[in-house]
Amino acid sequence: MNTGRWLPLVDRFVAEAFADDDSGLNLRHLRRTLHWLLELDPGADEALQIAALAHDLQRAFRDDEPAARDGFLDPVFLDHHQERGGVIVADFLRREGADAALAERVRTLISRHEEGGTDEQNLLRDADSVSFFENNCDYFLRVLAAKEGPATVRAKFAWMFERIGSEPARRIARPWYEAALARLNGLETNR
């Protein structure tokens, strides 16, 4: 993997941004998104690798975050999350001396990582979903199902799986998705 000049710097920035996350879940999810991106496309360039590593960085900077009115899938929240995350990473790259074209490309990739759009944005979205199923389901099942309700968690799981566009990514994510649904069914049965 050719990491280029900027990826190690962004990795440090991301790790510092999530230093107070005792669970380590955010950092693990981001680093595994990069891993899955490279599994899906070993030739992904540095801009796409940076976008994978930092796509959820907005979560570490929630000062101006709008309240989610429709649970995890609120479109206003998701748009803010994508756009703000892209701006944070692009601004960081510019401050560190990256050229404007790289910073803008990373911003554009992150700004659509939830819904996709271009082939590269779709690839980023798919890697994000695979990492979500690998890393985040346990937290959703242990904590958020009780807090938000099983139906809300089920909707999030379905959305994260159904948005995957590539068959290779679906194949990777499917066992984790099905296991998460089985656990969720067990939680609902025991209620």
N, CA, C and O of each residue as an XYZ file, in Angstrom:
764
protein
N       0.849     -1.180      0.000
C       0.000      0.000      0.000
C       0.891      1.238      0.000
O       1.780      1.382      0.840
N       0.642      2.108     -0.937
C       1.360      3.374     -0.988
C       0.593      4.383     -0.150
O      -0.473      4.848     -0.553
N       1.133      4.723      1.020
C       0.408      5.623      1.911
C       0.630      7.083      1.585
O      -0.155      7.925      2.021
N       1.658      7.415      0.843
C       1.891      8.807      0.517
C       2.293      9.614      1.739
O       2.507      9.079      2.827
N       2.385     10.890      1.529
C       2.865     11.792      2.582
C       1.812     12.114      3.631
O       2.137     12.251      4.811
N       0.566     12.237      3.219
C      -0.463     12.818      4.079
C      -1.183     11.821      4.965
O      -1.658     12.193      6.038
N      -1.279     10.585      4.556
C      -2.058      9.603      5.322
C      -1.559      9.438      6.762
O      -2.388      9.437      7.672
N      -0.262      9.300      7.016
C       0.184      9.181      8.412
C      -0.152     10.418      9.254
O      -0.469     10.303     10.438
N      -0.080     11.587      8.639
C      -0.418     12.824      9.350
C      -1.906     12.853      9.705
O      -2.280     13.240     10.812
N      -2.746     12.441      8.760
C      -4.188     12.389      9.012
C      -4.495     11.337     10.073
O      -5.365     11.553     10.917
N      -3.802     10.210     10.046
C      -4.017      9.187     11.071
C      -3.744      9.756     12.467
O      -4.510      9.503     13.396
N      -2.680     10.507     12.617
C      -2.382     11.128     13.924
C      -3.475     12.127     14.313
O      -3.909     12.161     15.465
N      -3.916     12.936     13.352
C      -4.971     13.917     13.610
C      -6.252     13.223     14.074
O      -6.888     13.658     15.034
N      -6.620     12.158     13.395
C      -7.827     11.402     13.751
C      -7.669     10.779     15.140
O      -8.588     10.848     15.956
N      -6.524     10.179     15.411
C      -6.286      9.561     16.727
C      -6.357     10.601     17.839
O      -6.929     10.339     18.897
N      -5.786     11.769     17.612
C      -5.847     12.840     18.616
C      -7.277     13.343     18.797
O      -7.697     13.628     19.918
N      -8.020     13.452     17.710
C      -9.396     13.942     17.788
C     -10.271     13.011     18.624
O     -11.178     13.466     19.322
N     -10.002     11.718     18.554
C     -10.801     10.736     19.294
C     -10.089     10.218     20.543
O     -10.433      9.152     21.053
N      -9.108     10.956     21.033
C      -8.328     10.519     22.201
C      -9.201     10.306     23.438
O      -8.865      9.479     24.286
N     -10.305     11.031     23.559
C     -11.178     10.903     24.730
C     -12.209      9.781     24.597
O     -12.980      9.543     25.526
N     -12.233      9.100     23.472
C     -13.167      7.994     23.252
C     -12.581      6.737     23.890
O     -11.803      6.014     23.268
N     -12.966      6.492     25.139
C     -12.400      5.363     25.888
C     -12.667      4.012     25.233
O     -11.890      3.074     25.407
N     -13.752      3.909     24.489
C     -14.080      2.630     23.859
C     -13.151      2.323     22.687
O     -12.938      1.159     22.350
N     -12.604      3.350     22.076
C     -11.775      3.160     20.886
C     -12.571      2.810     19.649
O     -11.998      2.557     18.589
N     -13.897      2.794     19.773
C     -14.753      2.352     18.677
C     -14.634      3.246     17.450
O     -14.542      2.743     16.330
N     -14.635      4.554     17.638
C     -14.569      5.451     16.480
C     -13.278      5.258     15.696
O     -13.302      5.126     14.472
N     -12.162      5.242     16.399
C     -10.869      5.086     15.727
C     -10.769      3.721     15.042
O     -10.278      3.625     13.917
N     -11.226      2.683     15.710
C     -11.203      1.343     15.112
C     -12.059      1.313     13.846
O     -11.635      0.780     12.820
N     -13.266      1.888     13.918
C     -14.138      1.918     12.744
C     -13.458      2.642     11.583
O     -13.501      2.167     10.449
N     -12.837      3.776     11.854
C     -12.204      4.551     10.788
C     -11.021      3.798     10.178
O     -10.883      3.734      8.956
N     -10.189      3.243     11.015
C      -9.028      2.506     10.487
C      -9.457      1.253      9.725
O      -8.834      0.888      8.728
N     -10.506      0.603     10.188
C     -10.994     -0.577      9.467
C     -11.719     -0.185      8.183
O     -11.759     -0.975      7.240
N     -12.287      1.006      8.125
C     -12.846      1.476      6.857
C     -11.728      1.595      5.826
O     -11.902      1.203      4.672
N     -10.591      2.132      6.235
C      -9.433      2.192      5.339
C      -9.018      0.783      4.920
O      -8.754      0.535      3.743
N      -8.963     -0.129      5.870
C      -8.618     -1.521      5.539
C      -9.559     -2.083      4.475
O      -9.107     -2.652      3.481
N     -10.869     -1.924      4.684
C     -11.840     -2.496      3.748
C     -11.814     -1.774      2.411
O     -12.038     -2.397      1.373
N     -11.547     -0.482      2.414
C     -11.378      0.237      1.148
C     -10.282     -0.433      0.321
O     -10.460     -0.684     -0.871
N      -9.151     -0.719      0.963
C      -8.022     -1.315      0.244
C      -8.275     -2.774     -0.126
O      -7.696     -3.272     -1.091
N      -9.121     -3.458      0.618
C      -9.533     -4.809      0.210
C     -10.394     -4.735     -1.050
O     -10.250     -5.553     -1.959
N     -11.283     -3.753     -1.094
C     -12.189     -3.602     -2.235
C     -11.486     -2.999     -3.446
O     -11.830     -3.316     -4.585
N     -10.501     -2.131     -3.207
C      -9.744     -1.496     -4.290
C      -8.304     -1.268     -3.843
O      -7.977     -0.203     -3.320
N      -7.445     -2.262     -4.047
C      -6.048     -2.123     -3.614
C      -5.322     -0.944     -4.253
O      -4.298     -0.498     -3.735
N      -5.828     -0.439     -5.356
C      -5.191      0.688     -6.035
C      -5.737      2.046     -5.632
O      -5.422      3.050     -6.269
N      -6.549      2.095     -4.586
C      -7.128      3.381     -4.162
C      -6.017      4.391     -3.889
O      -5.026      4.077     -3.230
N      -6.194      5.596     -4.398
C      -5.155      6.616     -4.234
C      -5.205      7.244     -2.841
O      -6.081      6.940     -2.032
N      -4.246      8.122     -2.589
C      -4.114      8.690     -1.248
C      -5.339      9.500     -0.833
O      -5.741      9.441      0.329
N      -5.938     10.246     -1.743
C      -7.120     11.038     -1.381
C      -8.247     10.135     -0.887
O      -8.895     10.437      0.115
N      -8.478      9.044     -1.582
C      -9.535      8.114     -1.180
C      -9.175      7.423      0.137
O     -10.050      7.193      0.971
N      -7.909      7.093      0.328
C      -7.480      6.499      1.593
C      -7.678      7.476      2.754
O      -8.138      7.084      3.827
N      -7.333      8.737      2.541
C      -7.537      9.755      3.583
C      -9.017      9.881      3.902
O      -9.402      9.949      5.070
N      -9.851      9.913      2.861
C     -11.295     10.031      3.069
C     -11.821      8.850      3.883
O     -12.659      9.032      4.766
N     -11.337      7.651      3.594
C     -11.772      6.476      4.359
C     -11.362      6.595      5.821
O     -12.152      6.305      6.719
N     -10.147      7.016      6.052
C      -9.614      7.107      7.407
C     -10.286      8.200      8.230
O     -10.362      8.095      9.454
N     -10.771      9.243      7.573
C     -11.281     10.410      8.307
C     -12.752     10.711      8.034
O     -13.230     11.779      8.415
N     -13.481      9.807      7.389
C     -14.834     10.135      6.939
C     -15.797     10.487      8.072
O     -16.732     11.254      7.844
N     -15.612      9.970      9.252
C     -16.517     10.270     10.375
C     -15.898     11.231     11.384
O     -16.319     11.262     12.541
N     -14.923     12.002     10.972
C     -14.222     12.887     11.903
C     -15.159     13.914     12.538
O     -14.886     14.388     13.641
N     -16.230     14.259     11.881
C     -17.195     15.211     12.436
C     -17.663     14.769     13.816
O     -17.991     15.615     14.648
N     -17.703     13.487     14.073
C     -18.159     12.986     15.380
C     -17.295     13.480     16.530
O     -17.753     13.519     17.672
N     -16.063     13.853     16.249
C     -15.172     14.386     17.294
C     -15.344     15.890     17.470
O     -14.770     16.475     18.389
N     -16.130     16.523     16.599
C     -16.335     17.979     16.617
C     -17.831     18.260     16.551
O     -18.324     18.747     15.534
N     -18.549     17.963     17.610
C     -20.015     18.009     17.584
C     -20.611     19.321     18.072
O     -21.810     19.374     18.346
N     -19.828     20.367     18.189
C     -20.321     21.628     18.750
C     -21.535     22.181     18.016
O     -22.468     22.680     18.645
N     -21.528     22.098     16.701
C     -22.606     22.704     15.917
C     -23.525     21.655     15.291
O     -24.179     21.916     14.282
N     -23.566     20.486     15.889
C     -24.339     19.378     15.338
C     -25.840     19.599     15.537
O     -26.280     19.868     16.655
N     -26.630     19.488     14.466
C     -28.082     19.600     14.641
C     -28.629     18.360     15.344
O     -28.085     17.265     15.205
N     -29.692     18.541     16.087
C     -30.332     17.405     16.753
C     -30.954     16.498     15.697
O     -31.603     16.975     14.766
N     -30.758     15.198     15.844
C     -31.362     14.238     14.924
C     -32.812     14.044     15.332
O     -33.097     13.611     16.448
N     -33.716     14.361     14.439
C     -35.148     14.251     14.745
C     -35.728     12.894     14.363
O     -36.718     12.446     14.942
N     -35.103     12.248     13.383
C     -35.599     10.965     12.886
C     -34.618      9.838     13.186
O     -34.320      9.023     12.312
N     -34.122      9.789     14.399
C     -33.197      8.727     14.778
C     -31.882      8.814     14.024
O     -31.419      9.899     13.673
N     -31.290      7.654     13.782
C     -29.968      7.583     13.169
C     -29.969      8.005     11.707
O     -28.909      8.288     11.149
N     -31.130      8.050     11.082
C     -31.198      8.264      9.639
C     -31.745      9.634      9.266
O     -32.169      9.836      8.129
N     -31.742     10.570     10.197
C     -32.254     11.911      9.941
C     -31.458     12.560      8.806
O     -30.241     12.704      8.919
N     -32.131     12.957      7.705
C     -31.398     13.501      6.557
C     -30.664     14.810      6.851
O     -29.588     15.042      6.301
N     -31.217     15.660      7.699
C     -30.539     16.915      8.046
C     -29.251     16.609      8.806
O     -28.205     17.196      8.528
N     -29.330     15.698      9.754
C     -28.141     15.302     10.507
C     -27.100     14.659      9.592
O     -25.921     15.004      9.659
N     -27.530     13.725      8.734
C     -26.582     13.037      7.853
C     -25.889     14.007      6.900
O     -24.684     13.900      6.669
N     -26.652     14.959      6.344
C     -26.038     15.964      5.460
C     -25.004     16.788      6.212
O     -23.905     17.023      5.711
N     -25.356     17.225      7.412
C     -24.409     18.001      8.223
C     -23.165     17.163      8.526
O     -22.040     17.644      8.394
N     -23.371     15.929      8.925
C     -22.270     15.022      9.271
C     -21.291     14.888      8.098
O     -20.078     14.993      8.283
N     -21.812     14.660      6.911
C     -20.959     14.494      5.730
C     -20.242     15.788      5.364
O     -19.021     15.814      5.206
N     -21.016     16.854      5.232
C     -20.452     18.137      4.791
C     -19.439     18.669      5.795
O     -18.338     19.070      5.415
N     -19.802     18.676      7.070
C     -18.912     19.214      8.105
C     -17.648     18.367      8.221
O     -16.552     18.907      8.373
N     -17.790     17.059      8.153
C     -16.617     16.192      8.197
C     -15.656     16.471      7.061
O     -14.443     16.509      7.264
N     -16.191     16.667      5.865
C     -15.343     16.984      4.720
C     -14.598     18.289      4.894
O     -13.420     18.389      4.550
N     -15.283     19.292      5.430
C     -14.660     20.602      5.654
C     -13.555     20.500      6.708
O     -12.477     21.068      6.532
N     -13.816     19.785      7.791
C     -12.818     19.649      8.865
C     -11.529     19.035      8.323
O     -10.437     19.530      8.602
N     -11.657     17.969      7.557
C     -10.469     17.284      7.043
C      -9.761     18.140      5.996
O      -8.534     18.233      6.001
N     -10.519     18.763      5.102
C      -9.901     19.621      4.077
C      -9.175     20.797      4.717
O      -8.065     21.140      4.308
N      -9.794     21.413      5.716
C      -9.134     22.529      6.415
C      -7.841     22.066      7.077
O      -6.829     22.763      7.020
N      -7.872     20.901      7.702
C      -6.662     20.358      8.324
C      -5.565     20.167      7.278
O      -4.423     20.574      7.493
N      -5.906     19.554      6.156
C      -4.908     19.322      5.109
C      -4.307     20.636      4.613
O      -3.094     20.738      4.433
N      -5.150     21.633      4.392
C      -4.649     22.938      3.927
C      -3.721     23.569      4.958
O      -2.664     24.092      4.606
N      -4.113     23.521      6.231
C      -3.260     24.084      7.294
C      -1.891     23.410      7.338
O      -0.883     24.044      7.651
N      -1.871     22.128      7.021
C      -0.622     21.370      7.059
C       0.193     21.508      5.774
O       1.301     20.981      5.683
N      -0.354     22.218      4.779
C       0.407     22.481      3.561
C       0.060     21.622      2.361
O       0.755     21.676      1.347
N      -0.993     20.835      2.450
C      -1.407     20.033      1.290
C      -1.911     20.959      0.195
O      -2.392     22.058      0.472
N      -1.801     20.518     -1.029
C      -2.278     21.383     -2.100
C      -3.800     21.392     -2.132
O      -4.465     20.459     -1.681
N      -4.318     22.474     -2.677
C      -5.764     22.718     -2.659
C      -6.536     21.613     -3.368
O      -7.642     21.270     -2.950
N      -5.972     21.052     -4.430
C      -6.676     20.012     -5.183
C      -6.878     18.752     -4.335
O      -7.954     18.155     -4.362
N      -5.857     18.349     -3.590
C      -5.997     17.180     -2.715
C      -7.037     17.451     -1.634
O      -7.917     16.625     -1.393
N      -6.937     18.602     -0.987
C      -7.879     18.939      0.086
C      -9.313     18.953     -0.433
O     -10.216     18.443      0.229
N      -9.525     19.530     -1.603
C     -10.875     19.608     -2.166
C     -11.384     18.224     -2.556
O     -12.558     17.916     -2.348
N     -10.533     17.406     -3.107
C     -10.957     16.057     -3.482
C     -11.360     15.250     -2.252
O     -12.373     14.550     -2.277
N     -10.582     15.340     -1.180
C     -10.926     14.644      0.065
C     -12.255     15.174      0.598
O     -13.110     14.394      1.019
N     -12.433     16.494      0.580
C     -13.690     17.084      1.049
C     -14.871     16.535      0.255
O     -15.894     16.158      0.827
N     -14.722     16.493     -1.059
C     -15.798     16.014     -1.928
C     -16.119     14.544     -1.661
O     -17.289     14.159     -1.642
N     -15.113     13.740     -1.460
C     -15.349     12.319     -1.163
C     -16.102     12.150      0.155
O     -17.093     11.422      0.218
N     -15.638     12.817      1.195
C     -16.276     12.685      2.514
C     -17.687     13.260      2.491
O     -18.571     12.764      3.189
N     -17.902     14.297      1.696
C     -19.195     14.988      1.691
C     -20.338     14.127      1.160
O     -21.497     14.532      1.244
N     -20.038     12.958      0.620
C     -21.081     12.046      0.135
C     -20.834     10.605      0.574
O     -21.280      9.668     -0.089
N     -20.127     10.426      1.686
C     -19.794      9.054      2.083
C     -20.991      8.267      2.602
O     -20.934      7.039      2.649
N     -22.060      8.932      2.987
C     -23.245      8.208      3.473
C     -24.112      7.713      2.318
O     -24.649      6.606      2.382
N     -24.255      8.511      1.273
C     -25.162      8.130      0.191
C     -24.460      7.734     -1.093
O     -25.074      7.126     -1.969
N     -23.185      8.068     -1.220
C     -22.479      7.764     -2.456
C     -22.806      8.775     -3.541
O     -23.393      9.824     -3.274
N     -22.432      8.458     -4.737
C     -22.634      9.347     -5.884
C     -21.721      8.928     -7.014
O     -22.152      8.245     -7.944
N     -20.459      9.331     -6.943
C     -19.473      8.896     -7.932
C     -19.015      7.480     -7.578
O     -19.321      6.969     -6.501
N     -18.286      6.861     -8.490
C     -17.761      5.518     -8.202
C     -16.914      5.517     -6.933
O     -17.017      4.600     -6.118
N     -16.075      6.545     -6.761
C     -15.217      6.594     -5.571
C     -16.024      6.856     -4.303
O     -15.728      6.271     -3.261
N     -17.036      7.720     -4.367
C     -17.895      7.950     -3.203
C     -18.665      6.679     -2.857
O     -18.884      6.386     -1.681
N     -19.074      5.931     -3.867
C     -19.758      4.657     -3.630
C     -18.824      3.648     -2.967
O     -19.231      2.920     -2.061
N     -17.584      3.608     -3.414
C     -16.595      2.715     -2.816
C     -16.369      3.069     -1.348
O     -16.303      2.183     -0.495
N     -16.250      4.348     -1.058
C     -16.086      4.810      0.324
C     -17.301      4.428      1.166
O     -17.152      3.940      2.286
N     -18.492      4.647      0.633
C     -19.730      4.268      1.330
C     -19.738      2.775      1.635
O     -20.091      2.367      2.742
N     -19.351      1.961      0.657
C     -19.360      0.509      0.851
C     -18.344      0.078      1.914
O     -18.649     -0.766      2.757
N     -17.143      0.655      1.875
C     -16.130      0.325      2.888
C     -16.606      0.749      4.276
O     -16.372      0.044      5.258
N     -17.273      1.899      4.356
C     -17.845      2.379      5.618
C     -18.864      1.371      6.147
O     -18.854      1.044      7.334
N     -19.737      0.882      5.279
C     -20.746     -0.090      5.713
C     -20.111     -1.390      6.191
O     -20.513     -1.933      7.220
N     -19.128     -1.892      5.459
C     -18.471     -3.132      5.884
C     -17.859     -2.942      7.266
O     -18.026     -3.788      8.145
N     -17.150     -1.831      7.459
C     -16.544     -1.570      8.768
C     -17.607     -1.402      9.852
O     -17.410     -1.843     10.984
N     -18.719     -0.774      9.519
C     -19.813     -0.637     10.478
C     -20.253     -2.016     10.969
O     -20.366     -2.242     12.174
N     -20.499     -2.926     10.047
C     -20.965     -4.254     10.454
C     -19.894     -5.026     11.213
O     -20.208     -5.795     12.122
N     -18.650     -4.828     10.852
C     -17.566     -5.514     11.551
C     -17.382     -4.977     12.971
O     -17.096     -5.745     13.890
N     -17.544     -3.666     13.156
C     -17.118     -3.017     14.405
C     -18.221     -2.401     15.256
O     -18.089     -2.363     16.479
N     -19.289     -1.925     14.658
C     -20.238     -1.095     15.388
C     -21.494     -1.815     15.856
O     -22.195     -1.315     16.736
N     -21.788     -2.963     15.296
C     -23.051     -3.637     15.632
C     -23.162     -3.975     17.112
O     -24.231     -3.830     17.704
N     -22.081     -4.419     17.702
C     -22.137     -4.793     19.116
C     -22.585     -3.610     19.975
O     -23.419     -3.773     20.866
N     -22.039     -2.426     19.716
C     -22.438     -1.230     20.468
C     -23.921     -0.924     20.239
O     -24.644     -0.604     21.184
N     -24.364     -1.021     19.008
C     -25.775     -0.768     18.721
C     -26.661     -1.765     19.455
O     -27.726     -1.397     19.951
N     -26.239     -3.008     19.529
C     -27.039     -4.035     20.192
C     -26.983     -3.926     21.710
O     -28.006     -4.081     22.377
N     -25.812     -3.664     22.260
C     -25.654     -3.602     23.719
C     -26.213     -2.317     24.311
O     -26.809     -2.340     25.388
N     -26.028     -1.202     23.624
C     -26.353      0.098     24.210
C     -27.553      0.753     23.532
O     -28.514      1.135     24.199
N     -27.495      0.880     22.228
C     -28.502      1.693     21.545
C     -29.843      1.000     21.366
O     -30.863      1.682     21.264
N     -29.881     -0.315     21.325
C     -31.177     -0.997     21.218
C     -32.033     -0.707     22.440
O     -33.243     -0.519     22.317
N     -31.418     -0.668     23.619
C     -32.161     -0.353     24.843
C     -32.539      1.122     24.891
O     -33.623      1.476     25.355
N     -31.660      1.966     24.419
C     -31.876      3.411     24.493
C     -32.839      3.921     23.415
O     -33.737      4.712     23.702
N     -32.643      3.462     22.175
C     -33.419      3.965     21.038
C     -34.541      3.025     20.606
O     -35.478      3.436     19.921
N     -34.440      1.773     21.010
C     -35.437      0.778     20.635
C     -34.948     -0.123     19.510
O     -34.237      0.324     18.610
N     -35.334     -1.392     19.566
C     -34.904     -2.349     18.543
C     -35.325     -1.968     17.121
O     -34.577     -2.210     16.173
N     -36.500     -1.382     16.963
C     -36.957     -1.022     15.613
C     -36.048      0.025     14.979
O     -35.774     -0.031     13.780
N     -35.584      0.973     15.777
C     -34.683      2.009     15.268
C     -33.345      1.401     14.871
O     -32.776      1.758     13.840
N     -32.848      0.486     15.687
C     -31.577     -0.179     15.379
C     -31.737     -1.061     14.144
O     -30.846     -1.102     13.295
N     -32.860     -1.766     14.034
C     -33.118     -2.603     12.859
C     -33.131     -1.752     11.586
O     -32.585     -2.157     10.560
N     -33.748     -0.584     11.655
C     -33.786      0.313     10.491
C     -32.379      0.772     10.106
O     -32.051      0.840      8.922
N     -31.555      1.086     11.094
C     -30.168      1.490     10.825
C     -29.397      0.347     10.176
O     -28.689      0.560      9.191
N     -29.526     -0.862     10.714
C     -28.830     -2.012     10.135
C     -29.270     -2.226      8.684
O     -28.435     -2.424      7.802
N     -30.575     -2.187      8.444
C     -31.087     -2.400      7.084
C     -30.555     -1.330      6.136
O     -30.120     -1.638      5.027
N     -30.592     -0.079      6.573
C     -30.110      1.020      5.734
C     -28.628      0.848      5.417
O     -28.213      1.019      4.270
N     -27.830      0.510      6.425
C     -26.385      0.354      6.218
C     -26.083     -0.795      5.253
O     -25.116     -0.726      4.494
N     -26.903     -1.850      5.276
C     -26.667     -2.966      4.359
C     -27.208     -2.660      2.970
O     -26.528     -2.891      1.970
N     -28.416     -2.147      2.906
C     -29.050     -1.917      1.605
C     -28.332     -0.857      0.773
O     -28.436     -0.873     -0.454
N     -27.621      0.043      1.396
C     -26.924      1.083      0.635
C     -25.651      0.559     -0.032
O     -25.095      1.230     -0.902
N     -25.183     -0.622      0.360
C     -23.975     -1.193     -0.245
C     -24.259     -1.494     -1.714
O     -25.212     -2.201     -2.040
N     -23.427     -0.953     -2.589
C     -23.657     -1.092     -4.021
C     -22.885     -2.214     -4.692
O     -23.311     -2.714     -5.733
N     -21.768     -2.616     -4.124
C     -20.946     -3.625     -4.797
C     -21.187     -5.007     -4.195
O     -21.345     -5.159     -2.984
N     -21.211     -5.995     -5.060
C     -21.422     -7.369     -4.598
C     -20.286     -7.859     -3.699
O     -20.556     -8.542     -2.712
N     -19.022     -7.534     -4.005
C     -17.962     -7.967     -3.080
C     -18.152     -7.410     -1.661
O     -17.940     -8.129     -0.685
N     -18.541     -6.160     -1.542
C     -18.760     -5.569     -0.217
C     -19.961     -6.218      0.471
O     -19.927     -6.455      1.678
N     -21.010     -6.504     -0.280
C     -22.179     -7.187      0.300
C     -21.801     -8.571      0.828
O     -22.239     -8.985      1.902
N     -20.978     -9.274      0.050
C     -20.538    -10.611      0.476
C     -19.764    -10.544      1.788
O     -19.941    -11.390      2.664
N     -18.912     -9.545      1.917
C     -18.126     -9.398      3.144
C     -19.029     -9.040      4.324
O     -18.891     -9.605      5.409
N     -19.950     -8.104      4.110
C     -20.789     -7.585      5.199
C     -21.918     -8.530      5.608
O     -22.335     -8.529      6.767
N     -22.413     -9.332      4.674
C     -23.623    -10.135      4.928
C     -23.558    -10.994      6.196
O     -24.520    -10.973      6.963
N     -22.486    -11.746      6.464
C     -22.483    -12.569      7.690
C     -22.615    -11.733      8.966
O     -23.311    -12.135      9.899
N     -21.956    -10.579      9.011
C     -22.068     -9.707     10.187
C     -23.479     -9.128     10.284
O     -24.038     -9.026     11.376
N     -24.047     -8.752      9.149
C     -25.407     -8.206      9.120
C     -26.398     -9.255      9.632
O     -27.228     -8.963     10.493
N     -26.308    -10.457      9.105
C     -27.236    -11.514      9.513
C     -27.061    -11.878     10.989
O     -28.045    -12.132     11.682
N     -25.832    -11.903     11.466
C     -25.588    -12.189     12.888
C     -26.166    -11.083     13.766
O     -26.727    -11.357     14.827
N     -26.031     -9.842     13.327
C     -26.580     -8.715     14.093
C     -28.100     -8.790     14.136
O     -28.704     -8.532     15.177
N     -28.723     -9.139     13.014
C     -30.184     -9.275     13.001
C     -30.633    -10.414     13.911
O     -31.640    -10.287     14.607
N     -29.905    -11.511     13.914
C     -30.258    -12.634     14.796
C     -30.169    -12.210     16.260
O     -31.043    -12.546     17.059
N     -29.121    -11.479     16.612
C     -28.997    -10.991     17.994
C     -30.117    -10.013     18.319
O     -30.665    -10.037     19.421
N     -30.454     -9.161     17.376
C     -31.532     -8.199     17.591
C     -32.863     -8.923     17.772
O     -33.663     -8.542     18.625
N     -33.105     -9.959     16.981
C     -34.319    -10.766     17.147
C     -34.367    -11.379     18.537
O     -35.431    -11.442     19.153
N     -33.224    -11.830     19.033
C     -33.154    -12.383     20.384
C     -33.479    -11.348     21.440
O     -34.149    -11.651     22.427
N     -33.007    -10.126     21.239
C     -33.325     -9.047     22.188
C     -34.818     -8.764     22.203
O     -35.406     -8.553     23.263
N     -35.430     -8.759     21.022
C     -36.866     -8.478     20.940
C     -37.678     -9.604     21.568
O     -38.704     -9.349     22.199
N     -37.234    -10.830     21.403
C     -37.924    -11.985     21.982
C     -37.873    -11.944     23.504
O     -38.825    -12.342     24.175
N     -36.761    -11.462     24.042
C     -36.574    -11.424     25.496
C     -37.180    -10.191     26.148
O     -37.056    -10.029     27.362
N     -37.813     -9.340     25.410
C     -38.406     -8.115     25.978
C     -39.695     -8.402     26.676
O     -40.325     -7.489     27.209
